[in-house]
Amino acid sequence: MQFSDQQLAVINAKPQTHAFVTGPAGSGKTTAAMERLKNLLRTNVSSQSILVLVPQRSLGLPYRSVTQSTDSPAGGETTILTLGGLAQRMISLFWPMVSANSGFAKPTQPPHS
């Protein structure tokens, strides 16, 4: 496959580099990001240290297929979330610590909107 210079910059960026890929539909964002994910998984980067944020859950499916491919290394799981999913994880992780000391009427119950 032929990649543009911009796509190659995303694909070949150093493992420690954070990548925010944006552009119009059909411009090759997902293709470049999936190739970057493949590169990261082929190197010594632990799959559990990779976070992929997508605007909606269905857009995470291509990344999930990359992480579940047979040539993907064994080990931890790559996290693929929406921003809302990340917020939910953080709330469920930190709520027990915050609610106990914050004066809520029912601190043992999870928060609700």
Secondary structure, DSSP 8 states (H G I E B T S, - for coil): ----HHHHHHHTS-TT-------STTSSHHHHHHHHHHHHHHTT--GGG-EEE-SSGGGGHHHHHHHTSTTS-SSS--EEE-HHHHHHHHHHHHHHHHHHTTT-SSTTS----
